[in-house]
Amino acid sequence: MFPFLAASLVVLASCDAPQKEEEVSVGAINLANLDTTVAPGSDFYEYACGGWIKNNPLPAEYARFGTFDQLRDNNQERLRVLIDELSATPHEAGSVAQKISALYAMGLDSTRLNNEREAPIKDELDAILSVATKADVSKTVAALHKEGMTPFFALFVGADEKNSAMNIVQLYQAGIGMGDRDYYLLEDEGTVRLRDAYKAYINRLFTLTGASPEQADAAVEGVMKVETGIAKVSYSREDLRDSRKNYNKMTYEEFKKIGSPIDWDIYFEAMGLDSLRELDAKQVDFYKGLDQFLKDVTVDEQKYYLAFNLLDAAAPYLSDDFVEAGFEFYGKALSGKQEQQPRWKRSLNTVNAALGEAVGEMYVAKYFPASSKEKMMALVGNLRVALGERINGLPWMSDTTKAKAREKLAAFTVKIGYPDTWRDYSGLEIKGDSYWANVRRSNIFDMRYQLADAGKPVDKSRWYMTPQTVNAYYNPTTNEICFPAAILQPPFFNPEADDAVNYGAIGVVIGHEMTHGFDDQGRNYDKDGNLVDWWTADDAARFTERADKLAEQYDRIIVVDTLHANGRFTLGENIADHGGLLVAHQAYRNSLKGKEAPAPIDGFTDEQRFFLGYATLWGQNIRPEEIRRLTKIDPHSLGKWRVNAALRNIDAFYDAFDIQEGDPMYMAPEERVVIW
């Protein structure tokens, strides 16, 4: 996923134990999900989700399990059945059906994987360990980038943010295996313990390939030296949210003058970009820092780092001892999981990654009726009207900026269900040599697909999520909102639910993605997706004042022990949650067309059902280790706070549940934040 697509509804996560189809297709508000021993005004999250939390204990294979995961799990079971049916019939060699079946079967073949051990990577590993010069390092970095790895930095091709109709080569900071710079820089007990576990993981991988204890120790030292150096020069999570700071378009010759951590001419020639004239260097200071610290890093230390990138990427597709080594760190130490996912799920994930749209085409044909797309288009239209009304009524925004905001809203592209044209996988070879070899070829196939766009017009029909993905996104450079087929199921979209529940669930999801076009990042892009300041200075100041106040609210939240939420890092998602709630609520009120509210159902008014429909989306059980990890890497607030912290700012919520001063859910009106 490109970095500019950070504004999705929820971070993608693995799935949990399968749910039966009838359990997913229940009616609107399941009373068993509630915990009525808790007053709504005390803790609305526990009130709305406490029963679900109690009835869905966290399985050993998960660090977090919520309603999202239940739906994903149902989807995985559906996909498993589809692929099992596909595999039961012989298919023509080279056909998409044969590729899906063969890759899935290879992932299930534990006997073969365990017999092969490290053999599938031996030749490439030996080549990396023979690196002797800076030129060798540069060629190796390019080779690994083409295979989907990101040593030192990442290269991708995407829309030029100030000329959004055209694609440009972009470089993005990367290269640290633990995922966040704090893990390398902080000295608290928990962080030091994680670093020790990471070192043990590095050592284990090299030992499994036959390295001597001395070689494995040298590899650990080399990898940690390089990754710690990268962490020190990396932008913070908060700085990465600054769109203008992260746009640094320049000529290739200008870029080379910044520094040469690798030989750029050799690298770009190896990437097939030897005619490159310009690029967007993104975190430009990162490359200056990279150049400086690598002057004190030997080629031997760099080759160990590059070898680890290969081992780390390949480990999930090798023998069980490699897989277990990865799980011990990423699963147990980092996230708190207790056991590995079953092999069929891991294999299915691989097929989804390699042949996503091909699997999606099968999924849509069987599980996505045309009626769902039609209903969603109508809902999106209603939400668009409601957001336009809210923009018109904003007391803090001038008419000049409102007119620009309405133009941007009117220009939204809406994608629902699946792409109009499916991706062609005829160029992807799935062979019988090894599981890793096929994953590697798939990664190379994907990088070629991306590199082919360099310097060409942006294809605005392209999708950045597959139809079977339980998620949604807003992309600022194409000004589009996208809702894959898989999210259009209960509890998000339920044909059996009343309008209040559906507006509180899928309606808020739609409003959430629309509001991303106007959050602290999205507001910097115009109707055509260009990074242009279309705000008056006064309006921008008033927006920032409100956004800062919202960030401060979330900063005060303690998520576990003494760890606070990061309100600045999660600001965009929190703005989108608030906006989604307000826009969806207004759209629901509009849908009544002045008529009297419908009668209560199960003792709940329509207004109450709206907010219960929303809260139901976020019920989850989560391990403390995962809370800490997500607080570092996830721009979304945790489920509890997407309910409690968001709703405390919504006036209609107070009216619906008679929240009074003195209740823990109460916030004084003057402290509530309304942006959109």
C-alpha positions in Angstrom: 0.0 0.0 0.0 1.3 3.4 -0.9 2.1 5.7 2.0 -0.5 8.3 0.9 -3.2 5.7 1.5 -2.8 5.8 5.3 -6.3 7.1 5.7 -8.2 3.8 5.7 -10.9 3.0 8.1 -8.9 0.5 10.1 -5.4 -0.9 9.9 -5.5 -4.3 8.2 -5.2 -7.2 10.6 -5.2 -11.0 10.5 -8.5 -12.9 10.9 -9.8 -15.1 13.7 -11.6 -18.4 14.1 -14.4 -18.9 11.5 -17.9 -17.8 12.2 -20.9 -19.6 10.7 -22.7 -17.7 7.9 -25.9 -17.4 9.9 -24.1 -15.9 12.9 -22.9 -13.1 10.7 -26.3 -12.4 9.1 -28.1 -11.7 12.4 -30.6 -8.8 12.9 -29.6 -5.2 13.5 -29.0 -4.7 17.2 -28.0 -7.9 19.1 -29.0 -7.4 22.7 -26.5 -9.9 23.8 -23.7 -7.6 22.8 -24.7 -5.1 25.5 -23.7 -5.0 29.1 -26.7 -3.3 30.8 -25.0 -3.4 34.2 -23.0 -0.4 32.9 -24.8 2.9 32.5 -24.5 4.5 29.1 -23.3 7.7 30.8 -20.5 5.9 32.7 -18.8 4.0 29.8 -20.7 3.8 26.6 -18.2 1.4 25.0 -18.7 -1.1 27.8 -22.4 -0.6 27.7 -22.7 -1.1 24.0 -20.0 -3.8 23.6 -19.5 -5.4 27.0 -21.6 -8.4 26.2 -19.8 -9.0 22.9 -16.4 -8.6 24.7 -17.4 -11.2 27.3 -18.8 -13.6 24.7 -15.8 -13.4 22.4 -12.7 -14.1 24.4 -9.4 -13.4 22.7 -8.2 -16.5 20.9 -4.6 -17.5 21.3 -3.6 -16.7 17.7 -4.7 -13.1 18.0 -3.3 -10.0 19.6 -6.6 -8.2 18.9 -9.9 -9.6 18.0 -12.9 -7.5 17.2 -16.0 -7.3 15.1 -13.8 -6.3 12.1 -11.9 -9.5 12.6 -15.1 -11.6 12.8 -16.2 -10.3 9.4 -12.7 -10.9 8.0 -12.8 -14.4 9.4 -16.1 -15.1 7.7 -14.6 -13.8 4.5 -11.5 -16.1 4.9 -13.8 -19.1 5.3 -15.7 -18.1 2.2 -12.4 -17.7 0.2 -11.2 -21.0 1.5 -14.3 -22.8 0.2 -13.9 -21.0 -3.2 -10.3 -22.1 -3.5 -11.0 -25.6 -2.3 -13.7 -25.9 -5.0 -11.2 -24.5 -7.5 -8.5 -26.9 -6.5 -10.8 -29.9 -6.9 -10.8 -29.5 -10.7 -7.8 -29.7 -13.0 -7.1 -26.4 -14.8 -5.1 -25.4 -17.9 -1.5 -24.7 -17.1 -0.9 -21.0 -16.8 -4.6 -20.1 -16.2 -5.5 -17.9 -13.3 -7.4 -20.8 -11.7 -4.3 -23.0 -11.9 -2.1 -20.3 -10.4 -4.4 -19.8 -7.4 -4.7 -23.5 -6.8 -1.0 -24.2 -7.2 0.2 -21.4 -4.9 -2.3 -22.2 -2.2 -1.4 -25.9 -2.3 2.3 -25.1 -2.1 1.7 -23.1 1.1 -0.1 -26.1 2.6 2.7 -28.6 1.8 4.5 -28.6 5.2 6.4 -31.8 4.3 8.1 -30.2 1.3 8.7 -26.9 3.1 10.4 -28.7 6.0 12.5 -30.8 3.8 13.7 -27.8 1.8 14.6 -25.8 4.9 16.8 -22.8 3.7 17.5 -24.2 0.2 15.1 -21.9 -1.6 17.1 -18.8 -0.5 20.6 -20.3 -0.5 21.8 -18.9 -3.8 20.5 -15.4 -3.2 21.8 -15.4 0.4 25.3 -16.5 -0.8 25.3 -13.7 -3.4 24.5 -11.1 -0.8 27.1 -12.4 1.6 29.7 -12.1 -1.2 29.1 -8.3 -1.5 32.4 -6.5 -1.3 32.0 -3.0 -2.7 29.7 0.0 -2.5 28.7 -0.8 -6.1 27.7 -4.3 -5.0 25.7 -2.9 -2.1 23.9 -0.6 -4.6 23.0 -3.4 -7.0 21.8 -5.6 -4.1 19.6 -2.9 -2.7 17.9 -2.6 -6.1 17.5 -6.3 -6.4 15.8 -6.5 -3.0 13.6 -3.5 -3.7 12.4 -5.2 -6.9 11.5 -8.3 -4.7 9.3 -6.2 -2.4 11.8 -5.5 0.4 12.7 -2.1 1.7 16.4 -2.0 2.9 17.5 1.6 3.7 14.5 3.2 2.0 11.5 2.4 -0.2 10.8 3.3 -3.8 7.3 3.5 -5.2 5.6 5.2 -8.1 2.5 7.3 -7.5 0.8 10.6 -8.3 2.9 13.7 -8.2 1.2 15.6 -5.3 1.5 18.9 -7.1 0.7 17.5 -10.5 -1.7 14.8 -9.6 -2.5 13.7 -13.1 1.0 12.4 -13.6 3.0 9.7 -11.8 6.4 10.3 -10.4 9.1 8.1 -8.8 9.0 8.7 -5.0 11.5 7.6 -2.3 10.2 7.0 1.3 12.1 6.4 4.5 12.1 2.7 5.5 14.6 0.0 6.5 13.9 -0.7 10.1 12.5 -4.2 10.9 10.8 -3.4 14.1 8.6 -0.8 12.4 9.1 2.3 14.6 12.1 4.3 15.4 11.3 4.4 19.2 12.1 0.7 19.5 15.7 1.5 18.7 16.1 4.7 20.6 14.2 4.5 23.9 15.8 2.9 27.0 12.8 1.9 29.2 12.7 -1.7 30.4 10.0 -2.8 28.0 11.8 -1.4 24.9 15.1 -2.9 25.9 13.4 -6.2 26.4 11.9 -6.0 22.8 15.3 -5.1 21.4 16.8 -8.1 23.0 14.1 -10.3 21.5 14.8 -8.8 18.1 18.5 -9.5 18.4 17.7 -13.1 19.3 15.5 -13.3 16.2 18.2 -12.0 14.0 20.7 -14.5 15.5 18.2 -17.3 15.1 17.7 -16.6 11.4 21.4 -16.6 10.6 22.0 -19.7 12.7 19.2 -21.6 10.8 21.1 -20.9 7.5 24.2 -22.6 8.9 26.1 -19.5 10.2 28.6 -20.1 13.0 28.0 -18.5 16.4 30.6 -15.9 15.6 29.1 -15.1 12.3 25.6 -14.9 13.8 26.8 -12.5 16.5 28.5 -10.4 13.9 25.3 -10.3 11.9 23.3 -9.1 14.9 25.8 -6.3 15.5 25.8 -5.3 11.9 22.0 -5.3 11.6 21.4 -3.4 14.8 24.1 -0.8 13.9 22.5 -0.1 10.6 18.9 -0.1 11.8 19.7 2.1 14.8 21.4 4.5 12.5 18.4 4.6 10.2 16.1 5.1 13.2 18.1 8.1 14.4 17.7 10.0 11.0 14.1 8.9 10.4 11.2 11.4 10.6 8.9 11.1 13.6 5.4 9.7 13.1 4.0 13.2 13.7 6.4 14.8 11.1 5.3 12.2 8.5 1.8 13.7 8.7 3.0 17.0 7.4 2.2 16.8 3.7 4.2 19.8 2.7 7.3 18.9 4.7 7.1 15.5 2.9 6.9 16.8 -0.6 10.4 17.4 -2.1 10.3 17.2 -5.8 13.7 17.8 -7.5 15.7 16.9 -10.5 17.7 13.7 -10.3 21.0 15.7 -10.5 19.8 17.9 -7.6 19.0 14.8 -5.6 22.4 13.2 -6.1 24.0 16.3 -4.6 22.3 15.6 -1.3 24.5 12.7 -0.6 25.3 9.2 -1.8 24.5 6.5 0.8 24.5 4.2 -2.2 25.6 4.8 -5.8 22.4 6.2 -7.1 23.4 5.8 -10.8 24.0 2.1 -10.3 20.8 1.7 -8.2 18.5 3.4 -10.6 20.0 1.6 -13.6 19.4 -1.7 -11.9 15.8 -0.6 -11.1 15.3 0.1 -14.8 15.0 3.8 -14.2 18.3 4.9 -15.8 16.5 7.7 -17.8 15.1 9.2 -14.5 15.0 13.0 -14.7 13.1 13.9 -11.6 11.7 12.4 -8.4 10.0 13.3 -5.1 12.6 12.6 -2.3 9.8 12.8 0.4 11.8 12.9 3.7 14.7 14.7 2.0 16.7 15.1 5.3 16.6 11.4 5.8 18.9 10.8 2.9 21.4 13.4 4.1 21.5 11.6 7.5 21.7 8.2 5.8 24.7 9.3 3.8 26.5 10.6 6.9 26.0 7.7 9.2 26.8 5.0 6.5 30.3 6.5 6.2 31.0 4.8 9.5 29.4 1.5 8.5 31.5 -1.2 6.8 30.5 -3.1 3.7 30.5 -6.3 5.8 28.0 -4.7 8.2 25.8 -3.6 5.4 25.9 -7.0 3.7 24.7 -8.6 7.0 21.9 -6.0 7.1 20.9 -6.8 3.5 21.1 -10.5 4.2 18.8 -10.1 7.1 16.3 -8.2 4.9 16.1 -11.3 2.7 15.9 -13.8 5.6 13.2 -11.7 7.3 11.1 -11.5 4.2 11.5 -15.1 3.2 11.1 -16.7 6.7 7.2 -17.0 6.5 7.6 -19.1 3.3 10.3 -21.5 4.4 10.4 -24.4 6.9 8.6 -24.4 10.2 11.7 -23.4 12.2 12.0 -20.2 10.2 8.3 -19.5 10.6 8.4 -20.1 14.3 11.4 -17.8 14.7 9.4 -15.0 13.1 6.4 -15.7 15.2 8.4 -15.7 18.4 9.4 -12.1 17.8 6.6 -10.5 15.7 3.8 -12.6 17.2 4.7 -13.2 20.8 7.2 -10.5 21.8 5.9 -7.6 19.8 2.1 -8.3 19.8 1.5 -10.8 22.6 0.0 -13.5 20.5 0.1 -17.0 22.0 0.0 -19.3 19.0 0.6 -19.2 15.2 -2.3 -18.9 12.7 -3.3 -22.2 11.1 -1.4 -23.0 7.9 -4.4 -22.6 5.7 -4.9 -19.0 6.7 -1.3 -18.1 6.1 -1.4 -19.8 2.7 -4.7 -18.0 1.9 -3.1 -14.7 2.8 -0.2 -15.4 0.4 -2.6 -16.1 -2.4 -4.6 -12.9 -1.6 -1.3 -10.9 -1.8 -0.1 -12.4 -5.0 -3.4 -12.7 -7.0 -5.7 -10.4 -5.1 -7.9 -9.2 -7.9 -8.2 -12.6 -9.4 -9.4 -13.9 -6.0 -11.6 -10.8 -5.7 -13.3 -11.6 -9.1 -14.3 -15.0 -7.8 -15.5 -13.5 -4.5 -17.6 -10.8 -6.1 -19.3 -13.3 -8.5 -20.5 -15.4 -5.6 -21.0 -13.0 -2.7 -21.7 -9.5 -3.9 -25.2 -8.8 -5.3 -25.8 -5.8 -7.6 -28.5 -4.6 -5.1 -25.8 -3.9 -2.5 -23.9 -1.6 -4.9 -27.1 0.2 -5.8 -28.0 0.8 -2.1 -24.5 2.0 -1.3 -24.6 4.5 -4.2 -27.8 5.9 -2.7 -26.3 6.1 0.8 -23.2 7.8 -0.5 -25.4 10.3 -2.3 -27.3 11.0 0.9 -24.0 11.4 2.9 -22.6 13.8 0.2 -25.7 16.0 0.6 -25.4 16.0 4.4 -21.7 16.9 4.3 -22.5 19.7 1.9 -25.1 21.0 4.3 -22.7 20.8 7.2 -20.1 22.7 5.2 -22.6 25.4 4.4 -23.6 25.7 8.1 -20.1 25.9 9.6 -19.9 29.1 11.7 -16.1 29.2 11.7 -15.5 29.0 7.9 -15.7 31.9 5.4 -17.9 31.7 2.3 -14.7 31.8 0.1 -13.3 28.6 1.7 -16.8 27.0 1.8 -17.1 27.4 -1.9 -13.8 25.5 -2.5 -14.8 22.8 0.0 -18.1 22.3 -1.9 -16.2 22.0 -5.1 -14.0 19.3 -3.7 -16.9 17.4 -2.3 -18.7 17.5 -5.6 -15.6 16.2 -7.4 -15.3 13.1 -5.2 -14.9 9.8 -7.2 -16.9 7.0 -5.6 -15.7 3.4 -6.0 -18.0 0.6 -4.6 -17.6 -3.1 -4.6 -15.0 -3.9 -7.3 -13.1 -2.4 -10.2 -14.6 -2.1 -13.7 -11.6 -3.7 -15.2 -9.8 -6.6 -13.5 -6.0 -6.8 -13.4 -4.2 -9.1 -15.9 -2.1 -11.8 -14.2 -1.0 -13.6 -17.4 2.6 -12.3 -16.9 2.9 -13.9 -13.4 4.5 -17.3 -13.4 3.6 -19.8 -10.7 6.0 -22.7 -10.9 6.8 -25.8 -9.0 10.3 -24.8 -7.8 9.5 -23.5 -4.3 7.0 -21.5 -2.3 9.5 -18.6 -1.7 10.4 -18.5 -5.4 6.8 -17.9 -6.3 6.3 -15.3 -3.7 9.5 -13.6 -5.0 8.3 -13.7 -8.6 5.0 -12.3 -7.4 6.7 -9.4 -5.7 8.8 -8.7 -8.8 5.7 -8.8 -10.9 4.0 -6.2 -8.6 7.1 -3.9 -8.7 7.3 -4.1 -12.5 3.6 -3.2 -12.6 4.3 -0.2 -10.5 7.5 0.9 -12.2 5.8 0.8 -15.6 3.7 3.8 -14.4 6.8 6.1 -13.9 6.3 9.3 -15.8 2.9 8.3 -17.2 -0.6 9.6 -16.5 -2.3 8.4 -13.3 -4.9 5.7 -14.0 -7.8 6.9 -11.8 -9.7 3.7 -12.4 -7.2 1.6 -10.4 -8.1 0.3 -7.0 -5.7 0.2 -4.1 -7.7 -2.5 -2.1 -9.1 -5.8 -3.3 -12.8 -6.5 -3.3 -12.4 -9.1 -0.5 -10.8 -6.6 1.8 -12.8 -5.6 4.9 -11.8 -1.9 4.9 -12.3 1.3 3.1 -10.1 4.3 2.1 -9.8 7.8 0.9 -7.0 8.7 -1.5 -6.2 12.5 -1.5 -4.3 12.5 -4.9 -7.3 11.1 -6.8 -9.9 12.6 -4.4 -11.6 9.2 -4.3 -13.5 7.2 -1.6 -13.5 3.4 -2.0 -15.7 0.8 -0.3 -14.7 -2.8 -1.3 -17.4 -5.4 -1.5 -16.4 -7.2 1.7 -17.2 -4.4 4.0 -20.8 -4.2 2.8 -22.0 -6.9 5.2 -23.2 -6.9 8.8 -22.5 -5.3 11.1 -21.5 -2.5 8.7 -24.3 -2.9 6.2 -27.3 -5.0 7.1 -30.3 -5.3 4.8 -32.4 -6.5 7.8 -31.5 -3.5 9.9 -33.6 -0.3 10.2 -32.2 2.9 8.7 -31.0 4.3 12.0 -28.7 1.3 12.5 -27.4 1.4 9.0 -26.7 5.1 9.1 -24.9 4.6 12.4 -22.8 1.8 10.9 -22.0 2.0 7.2 -23.2 5.6 7.1 -20.5 6.6 9.5 -18.0 4.6 7.5 -19.0 6.6 4.4 -18.9 9.9 6.3 -15.5 8.9 7.8 -13.9 8.4 4.4 -15.5 11.6 3.1 -14.2 13.6 6.0 -10.7 12.3 5.3 -10.8 14.7 2.4 -11.0 17.5 4.9 -8.9 16.2 7.8 -5.5 17.7 8.8 -3.8 16.0 5.8 -6.7 15.7 3.3 -7.6 19.4 3.6 -4.2 20.3 2.0 -5.3 18.8 -1.4 -7.7 20.4 -3.8 -10.5 18.9 -5.8 -8.1 17.6 -8.4 -5.8 15.9 -5.8 -3.1 18.6 -5.9 -1.2 19.7 -2.9 -2.5 23.3 -3.0 -3.5 25.7 -0.3 -7.1 26.6 -1.1 -7.9 28.0 2.4 -7.9 31.6 3.5 -5.3 32.2 6.2 -8.0 32.9 8.8 -9.9 29.8 8.1 -6.7 27.7 8.2 -6.0 29.2 11.6 -9.5 28.4 12.9 -9.2 24.8 11.6 -5.9 24.4 13.3 -7.2 25.8 16.6 -10.0 23.2 16.6 -7.7 20.4 15.5 -5.2 21.2 18.2 -7.9 21.1 20.8 -9.0 17.6 19.5 -5.5 16.3 19.6 -5.1 17.5 23.2 -8.3 15.6 24.2 -6.8 12.3 22.9 -3.3 13.1 24.3 -4.9 12.9 27.8 -6.2 9.3 27.3 -4.2 6.6 29.1 -4.4 3.5 27.0 -2.5 1.1 29.3 -0.5 1.6 32.5 1.0 5.1 32.1 1.1 5.1 28.3 -0.9 7.9 26.7 -2.6 8.0 23.3 -0.9 10.1 20.7 -3.5 12.7 19.7 -1.3 14.3 17.1 -0.5 11.0 15.3 -4.1 9.9 15.3 -5.6 13.3 14.5 -6.6 12.5 11.0 -8.5 9.4 11.9 -10.1 11.1 14.9 -11.3 14.0 12.8 -12.7 11.5 10.4 -14.6 9.6 13.1 -16.1 12.8 14.4 -17.0 14.0 11.0 -18.4 10.7 10.0 -20.7 10.6 13.0 -22.0 14.2 12.5 -22.5 13.7 8.7 -24.2 10.3 9.0 -26.4 11.6 11.8 -27.5 14.5 9.7 -28.1 12.2 6.7 -30.2 10.0 8.8 -32.3 12.9 10.0 -32.7 14.1 6.4 -33.9 10.6 5.4 -36.9 11.0 7.7 -38.0 14.0 5.4 -39.7 15.7 8.3 -41.8 12.7 9.3 -42.1 11.6 12.9 -39.3 9.4 14.2 -40.1 5.6 13.9 -41.2 3.8 17.0 -38.7 2.3 19.4 -37.4 -1.2 18.6 -36.3 -3.4 21.5 -36.8 -0.5 23.8 -34.4 1.8 21.9 -35.3 5.0 20.1 -34.0 5.5 16.6 -31.4 8.0 17.9 -30.2 5.4 20.4 -30.0 2.7 17.7 -27.9 5.1 15.5 -25.2 5.3 18.2 -25.5 1.6 19.1 -25.0 0.8 15.5 -21.8 2.8 15.5 -20.4 1.5 18.7 -21.0 -2.1 17.7 -18.3 -1.7 15.0 -15.5 -1.3 17.6 -16.0 -4.0 20.2 -12.8 -5.9 20.6 -10.5 -7.7 23.0 -6.8 -6.8 22.8 -3.6 -7.7 24.6 -1.5 -5.1 26.5 1.5 -5.7 24.2 -0.7 -5.0 21.2 -2.0 -1.8 22.8 1.5 -0.5 23.1 2.5 -1.6 19.6 -0.5 0.0 17.9 -0.1 3.2 19.9 3.3 3.5 18.2 2.4 2.5 14.6 -1.4 2.8 14.1 -2.8 6.2 13.1 -6.2 5.1 14.4 -7.3 5.3 18.0 -8.1 2.1 19.8 -11.6 0.7 19.6 -12.7 1.9 23.0 -11.7 5.5 22.3 -13.2 5.5 18.8 -16.4 5.2 20.8 -16.0 7.0 24.1 -13.7 9.8 23.0 -15.5 10.5 19.8 -19.1 10.4 21.2 -18.2 12.9 24.0 -18.0 15.6 21.3 -21.4 14.8 19.7 -24.4 16.8 21.1 -27.0 14.4 19.7 -25.4 11.5 21.7 -26.1 13.4 25.0 -29.7 13.9 24.0 -30.2 10.3 22.9 -28.9 8.7 26.2 -29.6 11.6 28.6 -26.0 12.1 29.5 -25.8 14.5 32.4 -23.1 16.6 34.0 -21.3 14.4 36.5 -21.4 11.4 34.3 -18.0 10.1 33.2 -19.1 10.4 29.5 -20.0 14.1 30.0 -17.9 16.9 28.6 -18.8 20.5 29.0 -20.3 22.0 25.8 -17.5 24.6 25.6 -14.9 21.8 25.6 -16.5 19.8 22.8 -14.9 20.0 19.4 -16.9 20.3 16.2 -14.8 20.7 13.0 -17.0 19.3 10.2 
